Amino acid sequence: MLRCRSIPPLRGMPGRRLAIGTLPGMSAAAGRLGPRVTTTPARRHRITVPHSPEHFQVVDRSASTPVILHAPHGGRAIPPEHLGSFVVSAAELEAEKDAMTDHFTDTLVGSITGASAVINGLSRFAIDVERFPDESEEMNAVGMGVLYTHGSRRQEIRRVAEADRAPLLAYFAQYSRRFTELVDATLAVHGRAVIIDVHSYPEQQLPYELHGGGPRAPLCVGSEPFHAAEPFLLAVAESFAQLQARANTTFAGSYVPLKHYQTDDRVSSVMLEIRRDVYMDEATIAVRPNGFLRLQQSLQRLVDRVR
C-alpha cells in the first residue's frame, strides 16, 4: 500500500493547512539548459489483474538512476466489466473524465529520459491509486476515496458493486506493491530514491475541491518537509523558472510508499500540479505543442539535476 498526500492537511494535524507561498528561487526567467538524452536500456513490466484487460506500466531504470517519475491520473480506461456500477450515462462519464483526467501527463512522463517511471493506465474513476485506502482519506467525505462514488460536481456517479470491489482493490494493492518494490530496488543501488509525482489541474475550481478558493498558479508544487529538503525544492524552482509557482496550494504533499512514509528520509518526493491551460486547451482536450515542449524541457532539466 502507498501513502500519498494530495490534499493540504497533514496526518496528525487535523484542519491545519500547509504554508502557502512561492518556492525558493522561483523567478520569471526561463531556464536555458536543454534536455540530456541518455541511452540506458530500461526494463519494462506490464502488470495485469484478474478480470481486467487494463494494466499499468513500470519502466525500471533503477540500475542507472535514482529518479522515479509517476503519472497516476493520466489514463481514461475503465474495464468494460466494471461499467455496470455507474449510474450516469456514457456521455456523462466521458464528461467527468474530461474534467478530472490529468491529460497528457502519461505522455509527458513517458517522454523523459534518465528516470524510471510508473504510468497508470486506468482512469481514476475506476480506482484512484493515490488515495489513502482507509478512513483517514479526507476525500471520502465527497465520495472520492479509493473507489469513487461521486464526481467533480459532487453528484452521484457510481454505486460500487461487490463484484467490482475485489478485483479493483486487487489492482490497487498490486500497483502499490510494485511501486514500493521499485523504490526499494532504487534505494539498494543508489542509497536514495527521488519521486516526481506528475499531475495537472484545471484553471477553474471544481465543486469537489475541499481546499479551493486560493490562488491557482501555473505550477503548484506539493511536498512535505520530511521528504523534500530545500535543495530539492530549489531544483524544482530553477527547472521550472518560466512558470509562476505556489507551494502546497491548491493541492499539497506528494506520493510516498507507506513503507517509507515519514520513516525513511532517503526517499524524496515532490508533486508537480501543472495548470492545464499551460500546455493544453481544456475546452477541446487538445495539446498546445509549444507549451507541452516547454514542460518536457523543464521536467527533463529537473530529472538531470537531481540524478
C-alpha positions in Angstrom: 0.0 0.0 0.0 1.1 3.6 -0.5 0.7 6.7 1.4 0.3 9.9 -0.6 -0.8 13.4 0.0 -2.8 15.3 -2.5 -4.8 17.5 -0.1 -3.5 20.1 2.3 -4.0 18.8 5.9 -1.2 16.6 7.2 -1.9 13.5 9.3 -1.7 14.3 12.9 -2.5 17.9 12.3 -6.3 17.9 11.7 -7.6 21.1 10.0 -4.2 22.7 9.8 -3.1 24.0 6.3 0.4 23.9 5.0 2.2 27.2 4.4 1.3 28.9 1.2 3.9 30.8 -0.8 6.3 30.9 -3.7 9.1 28.4 -4.0 12.7 29.3 -3.2 14.5 30.7 -6.2 11.4 31.0 -8.4 11.5 33.8 -11.0 10.0 34.7 -14.3 13.2 33.9 -16.2 13.1 30.9 -18.4 15.8 28.3 -17.9 18.4 27.7 -20.6 19.6 24.2 -20.1 18.5 21.7 -22.7 17.5 18.1 -22.1 20.2 15.5 -21.8 19.4 12.3 -23.7 20.6 9.0 -22.2 20.7 5.6 -23.8 20.4 3.4 -20.7 18.2 0.4 -21.5 15.1 0.1 -19.4 13.3 -3.0 -18.1 9.6 -2.6 -18.9 6.9 -4.6 -17.0 3.2 -4.7 -17.7 1.1 -5.5 -14.7 -2.3 -7.0 -15.1 -5.0 -8.1 -12.7 -7.7 -10.8 -12.9 -10.9 -9.9 -14.7 -9.4 -6.7 -16.2 -7.6 -6.2 -19.5 -6.1 -2.9 -18.3 -2.6 -2.6 -16.8 0.0 -0.1 -15.7 3.5 0.2 -17.0 6.7 0.2 -15.0 9.8 1.4 -16.7 12.6 0.2 -14.4 15.9 2.1 -14.8 16.8 1.7 -11.1 20.2 0.3 -12.1 21.3 3.7 -13.5 19.2 6.4 -11.9 17.6 7.3 -8.5 14.7 9.2 -10.1 11.2 7.7 -10.4 8.5 9.6 -12.4 4.9 8.9 -11.6 1.8 9.5 -13.8 -1.1 8.1 -11.8 -4.1 10.0 -13.3 -3.4 10.3 -17.0 -5.5 7.3 -18.0 -9.1 7.2 -19.1 -9.7 3.5 -19.4 -12.4 1.7 -17.4 -12.6 -2.0 -18.0 -16.0 -2.9 -19.6 -16.9 -5.4 -16.9 -16.8 -2.5 -14.3 -19.0 -0.1 -16.2 -22.3 -1.6 -14.9 -21.8 0.1 -11.5 -22.0 3.6 -13.0 -25.4 5.4 -12.7 -24.7 8.1 -15.2 -24.8 7.9 -19.0 -21.8 7.1 -21.1 -21.7 10.7 -22.2 -21.8 12.0 -18.7 -19.0 9.7 -17.7 -16.9 10.9 -20.6 -17.6 14.5 -19.5 -16.3 13.6 -16.0 -13.2 12.1 -17.5 -12.7 15.3 -19.4 -12.9 17.3 -16.2 -10.8 15.1 -13.9 -8.2 13.3 -16.0 -4.6 14.7 -15.8 -4.5 14.9 -19.6 -1.2 14.1 -21.4 0.7 13.6 -18.1 1.3 10.0 -19.1 2.8 11.2 -22.4 4.9 13.7 -20.6 6.3 11.2 -18.2 6.9 8.7 -21.0 8.9 11.2 -23.0 11.6 11.8 -20.3 15.0 10.0 -20.3 17.2 9.2 -17.3 14.4 8.1 -14.9 12.3 5.1 -14.0 8.6 5.6 -14.5 5.3 4.2 -13.3 2.4 5.1 -15.6 -1.2 4.2 -14.7 -3.5 3.1 -17.5 -6.8 3.1 -15.6 -9.0 6.1 -15.1 -9.3 7.5 -11.5 -13.0 6.7 -11.9 -12.2 3.0 -12.0 -9.8 3.3 -9.0 -7.7 6.0 -7.6 -4.2 4.6 -6.8 -3.1 7.7 -4.9 -5.8 7.7 -2.2 -5.4 6.5 1.4 -7.0 3.1 1.5 -8.8 3.6 4.8 -11.0 6.0 6.7 -8.1 8.6 7.1 -8.7 9.7 3.4 -10.5 13.0 3.7 -11.8 12.8 0.1 -14.1 10.0 1.4 -16.2 13.0 2.5 -17.1 13.8 -1.1 -17.3 10.3 -2.4 -13.8 10.3 -3.9 -11.8 7.8 -1.9 -10.1 4.8 -3.5 -13.4 3.9 -5.3 -15.2 7.0 -6.4 -19.0 7.1 -5.9 -19.3 10.8 -6.8 -18.0 13.1 -9.5 -16.5 16.6 -10.0 -19.8 18.3 -9.1 -20.3 16.1 -6.0 -23.1 14.3 -7.9 -23.5 10.5 -7.6 -22.0 8.6 -10.5 -21.5 5.1 -9.2 -22.8 2.5 -6.7 -19.9 0.1 -6.4 -21.0 -3.5 -6.7 -19.3 -6.1 -4.6 -18.3 -8.0 -7.7 -16.3 -4.9 -8.8 -14.7 -4.1 -5.4 -12.4 -7.1 -5.1 -10.7 -7.0 -8.5 -10.3 -3.2 -8.4 -8.8 -3.3 -4.9 -6.5 -6.1 -6.1 -5.3 -3.7 -8.8 -4.7 -1.0 -6.2 -2.7 -3.5 -4.0 -0.6 -4.7 -6.8 0.1 -1.2 -8.1 1.1 -0.2 -4.6 3.3 -3.2 -4.1 5.1 -2.8 -7.4 5.8 0.9 -6.8 7.2 0.0 -3.4 9.4 -2.7 -4.9 10.8 -0.1 -7.4 11.6 2.3 -4.6 13.4 -0.5 -2.7 15.4 -1.5 -5.8 16.4 2.1 -6.3 17.5 2.5 -2.7 19.5 -0.7 -2.9 21.6 0.7 -5.8 21.8 4.4 -5.1 21.0 4.8 -1.4 18.3 7.3 -2.3 15.1 7.5 -4.3 13.7 10.7 -5.9 10.0 10.5 -6.7 8.5 13.2 -9.0 4.7 12.8 -9.0 3.2 14.5 -12.1 -0.3 15.8 -12.2 -2.4 18.6 -13.7 -5.4 20.6 -12.6 -8.0 22.8 -14.2 -7.8 26.6 -14.5 -11.2 27.0 -12.8 -12.1 25.5 -9.4 -14.3 22.4 -9.4 -17.0 21.9 -6.8 -15.4 18.7 -5.4 -12.3 20.5 -4.2 -12.2 20.7 -0.4 -9.5 23.4 -0.3 -10.2 25.6 -3.3 -10.6 29.3 -3.3 -6.9 30.2 -3.2 -4.5 31.1 -5.9 -4.4 28.7 -8.9 -0.8 29.2 -10.0 0.5 27.7 -13.3 2.5 25.3 -11.2 1.5 24.0 -7.8 4.4 22.2 -6.0 3.4 19.8 -3.3 5.7 18.4 -0.7 6.2 17.5 3.0 9.3 18.6 4.8 10.4 15.1 5.8 10.6 14.0 2.1 11.6 17.3 0.4 14.8 19.1 1.5 15.4 22.7 0.5 17.9 21.8 -2.3 15.3 19.6 -3.9 12.7 22.3 -3.9 15.2 24.8 -5.2 16.0 22.4 -8.1 12.3 22.3 -8.9 12.0 26.1 -8.8 15.0 26.6 -11.1 14.0 23.9 -13.5 10.5 25.4 -13.9 11.6 29.0 -13.7 9.3 30.1 -16.6 6.2 29.2 -14.5 4.9 31.2 -11.6 4.6 28.6 -8.8 3.0 28.2 -5.4 3.8 25.7 -2.7 1.1 23.3 -1.4 -1.9 25.2 -2.9 -4.4 24.3 -4.2 -3.1 20.7 -3.6 -0.4 19.6 -1.2 2.0 16.8 -0.4 3.3 14.1 -2.7 3.3 10.4 -3.3 5.4 8.2 -1.0 5.1 4.4 -0.3 3.6 3.7 3.1 6.6 1.6 3.9 8.8 4.7 3.7 6.4 7.5 4.6 7.8 9.6 7.4 10.3 6.9 8.3 12.9 6.9 5.6 14.4 10.3 4.6 16.3 8.6 1.8 13.1 8.8 -0.2 12.4 12.3 -1.5 9.2 13.2 -3.2 7.6 16.2 -4.8 4.3 16.7 -6.6 4.0 18.8 -9.7 0.5 20.0 -10.3 0.6 21.8 -13.7 -2.4 24.1 -14.5 -3.8 22.7 -17.7 -4.0 25.9 -19.7 -0.2 26.0 -19.6 0.0 23.1 -22.1 -3.4 22.3 -23.5 -6.8 23.7 -24.5 -9.2 22.5 -21.8 -12.3 23.0 -23.9 -11.1 20.8 -26.8 -8.7 18.5 -24.8 -6.0 19.4 -27.4 -2.4 19.8 -26.5 -0.6 23.1 -27.2 2.7 21.9 -28.7 4.8 24.9 -27.6 3.6 24.7 -24.1 4.0 21.0 -23.9 7.5 21.2 -25.3 8.5 23.7 -22.6 7.1 21.4 -19.9 9.1 18.5 -21.4 12.3 20.6 -21.3 11.6 21.7 -17.7 10.9 18.2 -16.4 13.9 16.8 -18.2 16.0 19.6 -16.7 14.8 18.7 -13.2 15.5 15.0 -13.7 19.0 15.7 -14.9 19.7 18.0 -12.0 18.6 15.6 -9.2 20.0 12.3 -10.7 
